[in-house]
């Protein structure tokens, strides 16, 4: 099954060199063990554009869609046998990137 592991962060700084190195090691492990599907870091929330076309005309606004201190800083999409395996991997990923992670199954 595939899972989305979202990196949740509440600061504006980027990863330190030590965090980058730990993330590279974690990514290599995911690839070597067959869990890797895709991953990426995201630009800061102030670069976001929100589009809402529910009312018949697209409304485009700058910035994040939520007024929140926390934001989505990056993600992994992984393959794991079950939720427990995904949570174990996410625990190691959280340690590597020094950020909170959210795990959700992909439907």
N, CA, C and O atoms as a GROMACS GRO file, in nm:
protein
  428
    1UNK      N    1   0.085  -0.117   0.000
    1UNK     CA    2   0.000   0.000   0.000
    1UNK      C    3   0.089   0.124   0.000
    1UNK      O    4   0.200   0.122   0.053
    2UNK      N    5   0.039   0.230  -0.060
    2UNK     CA    6   0.113   0.356  -0.062
    2UNK      C    7   0.064   0.450   0.047
    2UNK      O    8  -0.054   0.454   0.083
    3UNK      N    9   0.161   0.526   0.100
    3UNK     CA   10   0.133   0.623   0.206
    3UNK      C   11   0.198   0.756   0.172
    3UNK      O   12   0.306   0.762   0.112
    4UNK      N   13   0.130   0.862   0.211
    4UNK     CA   14   0.186   0.996   0.203
    4UNK      C   15   0.238   1.031   0.341
    4UNK      O   16   0.165   1.027   0.439
    5UNK      N   17   0.365   1.066   0.347
    5UNK     CA   18   0.425   1.114   0.471
    5UNK      C   19   0.451   1.262   0.450
    5UNK      O   20   0.537   1.300   0.372
    6UNK      N   21   0.377   1.345   0.521
    6UNK     CA   22   0.388   1.490   0.509
    6UNK      C   23   0.481   1.544   0.617
    6UNK      O   24   0.473   1.506   0.733
    7UNK      N   25   0.569   1.634   0.576
    7UNK     CA   26   0.661   1.699   0.669
    7UNK      C   27   0.594   1.828   0.716
    7UNK      O   28   0.565   1.916   0.635
    8UNK      N   29   0.570   1.839   0.846
    8UNK     CA   30   0.503   1.954   0.905
    8UNK      C   31   0.608   2.038   0.978
    8UNK      O   32   0.683   1.986   1.060
    9UNK      N   33   0.612   2.166   0.947
    9UNK     CA   34   0.713   2.252   1.007
    9UNK      C   35   0.650   2.384   1.047
    9UNK      O   36   0.545   2.422   0.995
   10UNK      N   37   0.715   2.455   1.141
   10UNK     CA   38   0.658   2.581   1.190
   10UNK      C   39   0.761   2.694   1.194
   10UNK      O   40   0.739   2.794   1.262
   11UNK      N   41   0.870   2.678   1.124
   11UNK     CA   42   0.972   2.782   1.116
   11UNK      C   43   0.996   2.818   0.970
   11UNK      O   44   0.949   2.748   0.880
   12UNK      N   45   1.067   2.926   0.946
   12UNK     CA   46   1.093   2.968   0.808
   12UNK      C   47   1.230   2.927   0.758
   12UNK      O   48   1.261   2.943   0.640
   13UNK      N   49   1.314   2.873   0.848
   13UNK     CA   50   1.448   2.834   0.806
   13UNK      C   51   1.443   2.703   0.727
   13UNK      O   52   1.346   2.628   0.735
   14UNK      N   53   1.548   2.678   0.651
   14UNK     CA   54   1.558   2.554   0.574
   14UNK      C   55   1.639   2.452   0.655
   14UNK      O   56   1.694   2.484   0.760
   15UNK      N   57   1.645   2.332   0.605
   15UNK     CA   58   1.718   2.226   0.673
   15UNK      C   59   1.865   2.263   0.687
   15UNK      O   60   1.924   2.327   0.600
   16UNK      N   61   1.922   2.223   0.799
   16UNK     CA   62   2.065   2.244   0.821
   16UNK      C   63   2.144   2.144   0.737
   16UNK      O   64   2.086   2.048   0.688
   17UNK      N   65   2.273   2.166   0.720
   17UNK     CA   66   2.355   2.067   0.648
   17UNK      C   67   2.348   1.927   0.712
   17UNK      O   68   2.345   1.827   0.641
   18UNK      N   69   2.347   1.921   0.845
   18UNK     CA   70   2.335   1.791   0.912
   18UNK      C   71   2.200   1.725   0.885
   18UNK      O   72   2.193   1.605   0.863
   19UNK      N   73   2.093   1.805   0.885
   19UNK     CA   74   1.960   1.751   0.853
   19UNK      C   75   1.955   1.704   0.708
   19UNK      O   76   1.901   1.597   0.680
   20UNK      N   77   2.012   1.783   0.617
   20UNK     CA   78   2.016   1.742   0.475
   20UNK      C   79   2.089   1.608   0.459
   20UNK      O   80   2.044   1.521   0.384
   21UNK      N   81   2.200   1.592   0.528
   21UNK     CA   82   2.276   1.468   0.520
   21UNK      C   83   2.196   1.351   0.575
   21UNK      O   84   2.195   1.243   0.516
   22UNK      N   85   2.127   1.372   0.687
   22UNK     CA   86   2.045   1.266   0.746
   22UNK      C   87   1.928   1.230   0.655
   22UNK      O   88   1.892   1.113   0.644
   23UNK      N   89   1.870   1.329   0.591
   23UNK     CA   90   1.760   1.304   0.496
   23UNK      C   91   1.811   1.224   0.377
   23UNK      O   92   1.742   1.133   0.331
   24UNK      N   93   1.929   1.256   0.328
   24UNK     CA   94   1.988   1.180   0.217
   24UNK      C   95   2.008   1.033   0.255
   24UNK      O   96   1.980   0.943   0.175
   25UNK      N   97   2.055   1.008   0.377
   25UNK     CA   98   2.074   0.870   0.425
   25UNK      C   99   1.938   0.801   0.434
   25UNK      O  100   1.925   0.685   0.393
   26UNK      N  101   1.838   0.870   0.488
   26UNK     CA  102   1.704   0.811   0.498
   26UNK      C  103   1.646   0.782   0.360
   26UNK      O  104   1.588   0.675   0.338
   27UNK      N  105   1.662   0.874   0.266
   27UNK     CA  106   1.614   0.852   0.129
   27UNK      C  107   1.682   0.732   0.065
   27UNK      O  108   1.617   0.651  -0.002
   28UNK      N  109   1.813   0.718   0.085
   28UNK     CA  110   1.887   0.604   0.030
   28UNK      C  111   1.835   0.474   0.090
   28UNK      O  112   1.823   0.373   0.020
   29UNK      N  113   1.803   0.476   0.219
   29UNK     CA  114   1.746   0.357   0.283
   29UNK      C  115   1.611   0.321   0.222
   29UNK      O  116   1.586   0.204   0.191
   30UNK      N  117   1.525   0.421   0.206
   30UNK     CA  118   1.394   0.395   0.144
   30UNK      C  119   1.410   0.332   0.006
   30UNK      O  120   1.339   0.238  -0.029
   31UNK      N  121   1.504   0.383  -0.070
   31UNK     CA  122   1.527   0.329  -0.205
   31UNK      C  123   1.582   0.187  -0.199
   31UNK      O  124   1.536   0.099  -0.271
   32UNK      N  125   1.681   0.164  -0.112
   32UNK     CA  126   1.744   0.033  -0.102
   32UNK      C  127   1.646  -0.074  -0.055
   32UNK      O  128   1.655  -0.190  -0.097
   33UNK      N  129   1.552  -0.036   0.032
   33UNK     CA  130   1.457  -0.132   0.087
   33UNK      C  131   1.328  -0.144   0.007
   33UNK      O  132   1.237  -0.217   0.045
   34UNK      N  133   1.319  -0.071  -0.106
   34UNK     CA  134   1.203  -0.081  -0.193
   34UNK      C  135   1.081  -0.003  -0.149
   34UNK      O  136   0.971  -0.029  -0.197
   35UNK      N  137   1.098   0.092  -0.058
   35UNK     CA  138   0.986   0.173  -0.010
   35UNK      C  139   0.967   0.301  -0.091
   35UNK      O  140   0.858   0.359  -0.091
   36UNK      N  141   1.069   0.345  -0.158
   36UNK     CA  142   1.071   0.475  -0.227
   36UNK      C  143   0.974   0.477  -0.344
   36UNK      O  144   0.976   0.386  -0.427
   37UNK      N  145   0.889   0.577  -0.351
   37UNK     CA  146   0.809   0.606  -0.470
   37UNK      C  147   0.847   0.744  -0.521
   37UNK      O  148   0.885   0.760  -0.637
   38UNK      N  149   0.838   0.845  -0.433
   38UNK     CA  150   0.868   0.982  -0.473
   38UNK      C  151   0.879   1.068  -0.348
   38UNK      O  152   0.818   1.036  -0.246
   39UNK      N  153   0.956   1.175  -0.355
   39UNK     CA  154   0.967   1.267  -0.242
   39UNK      C  155   1.003   1.405  -0.294
   39UNK      O  156   1.054   1.419  -0.405
   40UNK      N  157   0.976   1.505  -0.213
   40UNK     CA  158   1.015   1.640  -0.252
   40UNK      C  159   0.997   1.738  -0.137
   40UNK      O  160   0.912   1.720  -0.050
   41UNK      N  161   1.080   1.839  -0.139
   41UNK     CA  162   1.064   1.950  -0.046
   41UNK      C  163   0.984   2.059  -0.115
   41UNK      O  164   0.981   2.067  -0.238
   42UNK      N  165   0.919   2.142  -0.037
   42UNK     CA  166   0.835   2.248  -0.092
   42UNK      C  167   0.888   2.385  -0.053
   42UNK      O  168   0.948   2.402   0.054
   43UNK      N  169   0.866   2.482  -0.139
   43UNK     CA  170   0.904   2.620  -0.110
   43UNK      C  171   0.819   2.671   0.006
   43UNK      O  172   0.719   2.609   0.043
   44UNK      N  173   0.858   2.783   0.062
   44UNK     CA  174   0.788   2.838   0.178
   44UNK      C  175   0.643   2.875   0.143
   44UNK      O  176   0.612   2.899   0.026
   45UNK      N  177   0.556   2.879   0.244
   45UNK     CA  178   0.414   2.906   0.218
   45UNK      C  179   0.387   3.040   0.150
   45UNK      O  180   0.286   3.054   0.081
   46UNK      N  181   0.476   3.138   0.167
   46UNK     CA  182   0.450   3.267   0.104
   46UNK      C  183   0.463   3.262  -0.048
   46UNK      O  184   0.434   3.361  -0.115
   47UNK      N  185   0.507   3.148  -0.103
   47UNK     CA  186   0.513   3.132  -0.249
   47UNK      C  187   0.389   3.063  -0.304
   47UNK      O  188   0.375   3.046  -0.425
   48UNK      N  189   0.298   3.023  -0.215
   48UNK     CA  190   0.179   2.948  -0.255
   48UNK      C  191   0.077   3.036  -0.326
   48UNK      O  192   0.066   3.156  -0.298
   49UNK      N  193   0.002   2.975  -0.416
   49UNK     CA  194  -0.113   3.036  -0.479
   49UNK      C  195  -0.231   2.942  -0.460
   49UNK      O  196  -0.219   2.822  -0.488
   50UNK      N  197  -0.342   2.993  -0.414
   50UNK     CA  198  -0.461   2.913  -0.391
   50UNK      C  199  -0.564   2.945  -0.499
   50UNK      O  200  -0.589   3.062  -0.529
   51UNK      N  201  -0.623   2.840  -0.558
   51UNK     CA  202  -0.726   2.856  -0.660
   51UNK      C  203  -0.853   2.790  -0.609
   51UNK      O  204  -0.852   2.673  -0.572
   52UNK      N  205  -0.963   2.865  -0.609
   52UNK     CA  206  -1.093   2.814  -0.566
   52UNK      C  207  -1.192   2.838  -0.678
   52UNK      O  208  -1.234   2.951  -0.704
   53UNK      N  209  -1.229   2.730  -0.745
   53UNK     CA  210  -1.323   2.740  -0.857
   53UNK      C  211  -1.454   2.671  -0.824
   53UNK      O  212  -1.518   2.613  -0.913
   54UNK      N  213  -1.495   2.676  -0.699
   54UNK     CA  214  -1.621   2.612  -0.659
   54UNK      C  215  -1.741   2.699  -0.689
   54UNK      O  216  -1.853   2.648  -0.692
   55UNK      N  217  -1.723   2.827  -0.712
   55UNK     CA  218  -1.835   2.917  -0.729
   55UNK      C  219  -1.862   2.956  -0.874
   55UNK      O  220  -1.934   3.054  -0.898
   56UNK      N  221  -1.808   2.884  -0.970
   56UNK     CA  222  -1.835   2.915  -1.109
   56UNK      C  223  -1.729   3.003  -1.173
   56UNK      O  224  -1.717   3.005  -1.295
   57UNK      N  225  -1.653   3.075  -1.095
   57UNK     CA  226  -1.544   3.156  -1.147
   57UNK      C  227  -1.423   3.134  -1.057
   57UNK      O  228  -1.434   3.143  -0.935
   58UNK      N  229  -1.309   3.105  -1.117
   58UNK     CA  230  -1.189   3.076  -1.039
   58UNK      C  231  -1.143   3.200  -0.964
   58UNK      O  232  -1.124   3.307  -1.022
   59UNK      N  233  -1.125   3.184  -0.834
   59UNK     CA  234  -1.069   3.288  -0.750
   59UNK      C  235  -0.925   3.250  -0.719
   59UNK      O  236  -0.899   3.140  -0.669
   60UNK      N  237  -0.833   3.338  -0.748
   60UNK     CA  238  -0.691   3.312  -0.726
   60UNK      C  239  -0.641   3.407  -0.619
   60UNK      O  240  -0.656   3.528  -0.630
   61UNK      N  241  -0.581   3.351  -0.514
   61UNK     CA  242  -0.526   3.434  -0.406
   61UNK      C  243  -0.384   3.389  -0.375
   61UNK      O  244  -0.348   3.273  -0.393
   62UNK      N  245  -0.304   3.483  -0.329
   62UNK     CA  246  -0.167   3.453  -0.290
   62UNK      C  247  -0.164   3.396  -0.150
   62UNK      O  248  -0.253   3.422  -0.068
   63UNK      N  249  -0.061   3.318  -0.123
   63UNK     CA  250  -0.035   3.273   0.014
   63UNK      C  251  -0.103   3.143   0.047
   63UNK      O  252  -0.181   3.090  -0.032
   64UNK      N  253  -0.073   3.092   0.166
   64UNK     CA  254  -0.129   2.963   0.207
   64UNK      C  255  -0.279   2.971   0.228
   64UNK      O  256  -0.334   3.078   0.254
   65UNK      N  257  -0.344   2.858   0.218
   65UNK     CA  258  -0.488   2.853   0.233
   65UNK      C  259  -0.533   2.856   0.378
   65UNK      O  260  -0.652   2.872   0.404
   66UNK      N  261  -0.443   2.840   0.470
   66UNK     CA  262  -0.478   2.843   0.612
   66UNK      C  263  -0.393   2.947   0.683
   66UNK      O  264  -0.276   2.968   0.650
   67UNK      N  265  -0.453   3.010   0.780
   67UNK     CA  266  -0.376   3.098   0.868
   67UNK      C  267  -0.326   3.012   0.982
   67UNK      O  268  -0.392   2.999   1.085
   68UNK      N  269  -0.212   2.955   0.964
   68UNK     CA  270  -0.157   2.863   1.062
   68UNK      C  271  -0.007   2.882   1.070
   68UNK      O  272   0.057   2.919   0.972
   69UNK      N  273   0.048   2.856   1.186
   69UNK     CA  274   0.192   2.864   1.201
   69UNK      C  275   0.260   2.746   1.133
   69UNK      O  276   0.370   2.760   1.079
   70UNK      N  277   0.196   2.629   1.135
   70UNK     CA  278   0.252   2.510   1.073
   70UNK      C  279   0.214   2.504   0.926
   70UNK      O  280   0.109   2.553   0.884
   71UNK      N  281   0.303   2.444   0.848
   71UNK     CA  282   0.277   2.430   0.705
   71UNK      C  283   0.342   2.304   0.651
   71UNK      O  284   0.427   2.243   0.717
   72UNK      N  285   0.302   2.265   0.532
   72UNK     CA  286   0.356   2.149   0.464
   72UNK      C  287   0.490   2.188   0.403
   72UNK      O  288   0.494   2.268   0.310
   73UNK      N  289   0.599   2.131   0.454
   73UNK     CA  290   0.733   2.167   0.409
   73UNK      C  291   0.789   2.069   0.308
   73UNK      O  292   0.883   2.102   0.236
   74UNK      N  293   0.733   1.950   0.301
   74UNK     CA  294   0.781   1.848   0.208
   74UNK      C  295   0.701   1.721   0.226
   74UNK      O  296   0.607   1.717   0.306
   75UNK      N  297   0.739   1.617   0.153
   75UNK     CA  298   0.664   1.493   0.160
   75UNK      C  299   0.744   1.377   0.104
   75UNK      O  300   0.839   1.394   0.027
   76UNK      N  301   0.703   1.259   0.144
   76UNK     CA  302   0.747   1.134   0.083
   76UNK      C  303   0.622   1.058   0.043
   76UNK      O  304   0.521   1.064   0.114
   77UNK      N  305   0.627   0.989  -0.067
   77UNK     CA  306   0.527   0.888  -0.100
   77UNK      C  307   0.602   0.757  -0.097
   77UNK      O  308   0.700   0.737  -0.169
   78UNK      N  309   0.555   0.666  -0.011
   78UNK     CA  310   0.626   0.540   0.009
   78UNK      C  311   0.535   0.421  -0.014
   78UNK      O  312   0.412   0.433  -0.014
   79UNK      N  313   0.597   0.306  -0.034
   79UNK     CA  314   0.529   0.177  -0.034
   79UNK      C  315   0.562   0.110   0.098
   79UNK      O  316   0.678   0.105   0.139
   80UNK      N  317   0.460   0.057   0.166
   80UNK     CA  318   0.482  -0.016   0.290
   80UNK      C  319   0.378  -0.126   0.299
   80UNK      O  320   0.267  -0.114   0.246
   81UNK      N  321   0.414  -0.233   0.366
   81UNK     CA  322   0.324  -0.348   0.377
   81UNK      C  323   0.194  -0.313   0.448
   81UNK      O  324   0.088  -0.364   0.414
   82UNK      N  325   0.204  -0.225   0.549
   82UNK     CA  326   0.085  -0.189   0.626
   82UNK      C  327   0.114  -0.059   0.701
   82UNK      O  328   0.224  -0.004   0.692
   83UNK      N  329   0.014  -0.009   0.774
   83UNK     CA  330   0.029   0.117   0.845
   83UNK      C  331   0.140   0.111   0.950
   83UNK      O  332   0.214   0.208   0.967
   84UNK      N  333   0.152  -0.001   1.019
   84UNK     CA  334   0.258  -0.011   1.119
   84UNK      C  335   0.396   0.006   1.057
   84UNK      O  336   0.482   0.074   1.114
   85UNK      N  337   0.418  -0.056   0.943
   85UNK     CA  338   0.547  -0.041   0.874
   85UNK      C  339   0.569   0.103   0.830
   85UNK      O  340   0.680   0.155   0.839
   86UNK      N  341   0.463   0.167   0.780
   86UNK     CA  342   0.473   0.307   0.738
   86UNK      C  343   0.504   0.397   0.857
   86UNK      O  344   0.584   0.490   0.845
   87UNK      N  345   0.442   0.370   0.972
   87UNK     CA  346   0.468   0.449   1.092
   87UNK      C  347   0.611   0.431   1.142
   87UNK      O  348   0.673   0.527   1.187
   88UNK      N  349   0.663   0.309   1.133
   88UNK     CA  350   0.802   0.285   1.172
   88UNK      C  351   0.897   0.364   1.082
   88UNK      O  352   0.993   0.425   1.131
   89UNK      N  353   0.871   0.363   0.952
   89UNK     CA  354   0.955   0.440   0.860
   89UNK      C  355   0.943   0.590   0.889
   89UNK      O  356   1.042   0.662   0.887
   90UNK      N  357   0.821   0.636   0.914
   90UNK     CA  358   0.800   0.778   0.942
   90UNK      C  359   0.872   0.822   1.069
   90UNK      O  360   0.922   0.934   1.076
   91UNK      N  361   0.877   0.735   1.169
   91UNK     CA  362   0.950   0.769   1.291
   91UNK      C  363   1.097   0.795   1.259
   91UNK      O  364   1.158   0.888   1.312
   92UNK      N  365   1.154   0.711   1.173
   92UNK     CA  366   1.293   0.732   1.132
   92UNK      C  367   1.307   0.857   1.046
   92UNK      O  368   1.407   0.929   1.057
   93UNK      N  369   1.209   0.883   0.962
   93UNK     CA  370   1.211   1.004   0.879
   93UNK      C  371   1.201   1.130   0.963
   93UNK      O  372   1.267   1.230   0.933
   94UNK      N  373   1.119   1.127   1.066
   94UNK     CA  374   1.104   1.242   1.156
   94UNK      C  375   1.237   1.273   1.224
   94UNK      O  376   1.276   1.388   1.239
   95UNK      N  377   1.304   1.168   1.266
   95UNK     CA  378   1.434   1.187   1.330
   95UNK      C  379   1.535   1.244   1.231
   95UNK      O  380   1.613   1.332   1.265
   96UNK      N  381   1.532   1.194   1.107
   96UNK     CA  382   1.627   1.239   1.005
   96UNK      C  383   1.609   1.386   0.970
   96UNK      O  384   1.706   1.461   0.962
   97UNK      N  385   1.484   1.428   0.951
   97UNK     CA  386   1.461   1.566   0.907
   97UNK      C  387   1.436   1.662   1.023
   97UNK      O  388   1.430   1.783   1.004
   98UNK      N  389   1.422   1.606   1.145
   98UNK     CA  390   1.402   1.688   1.264
   98UNK      C  391   1.274   1.772   1.254
   98UNK      O  392   1.271   1.888   1.293
   99UNK      N  393   1.169   1.709   1.202
   99UNK     CA  394   1.039   1.774   1.185
   99UNK      C  395   0.929   1.675   1.225
   99UNK      O  396   0.953   1.554   1.231
  100UNK      N  397   0.809   1.727   1.252
  100UNK     CA  398   0.693   1.640   1.272
  100UNK      C  399   0.649   1.586   1.137
  100UNK      O  400   0.664   1.652   1.034
  101UNK      N  401   0.596   1.464   1.139
  101UNK     CA  402   0.545   1.403   1.016
  101UNK      C  403   0.402   1.356   1.038
  101UNK      O  404   0.363   1.317   1.148
  102UNK      N  405   0.326   1.361   0.931
  102UNK     CA  406   0.190   1.305   0.932
  102UNK      C  407   0.188   1.194   0.829
  102UNK      O  408   0.239   1.211   0.718
  103UNK      N  409   0.129   1.079   0.864
  103UNK     CA  410   0.120   0.964   0.775
  103UNK      C  411  -0.025   0.941   0.739
  103UNK      O  412  -0.112   0.935   0.825
  104UNK      N  413  -0.051   0.928   0.607
  104UNK     CA  414  -0.188   0.900   0.561
  104UNK      C  415  -0.184   0.801   0.446
  104UNK      O  416  -0.102   0.814   0.355
  105UNK      N  417  -0.273   0.701   0.450
  105UNK     CA  418  -0.282   0.608   0.337
  105UNK      C  419  -0.330   0.682   0.212
  105UNK      O  420  -0.411   0.774   0.221
  106UNK      N  421  -0.280   0.641   0.099
  106UNK     CA  422  -0.329   0.694  -0.029
  106UNK      C  423  -0.438   0.600  -0.079
  106UNK      O  424  -0.416   0.480  -0.090
  107UNK      N  425  -0.554   0.655  -0.108
  107UNK     CA  426  -0.668   0.572  -0.150
  107UNK      C  427  -0.654   0.530  -0.295
  107UNK      O  428  -0.740   0.460  -0.348
   0.00000   0.00000   0.00000
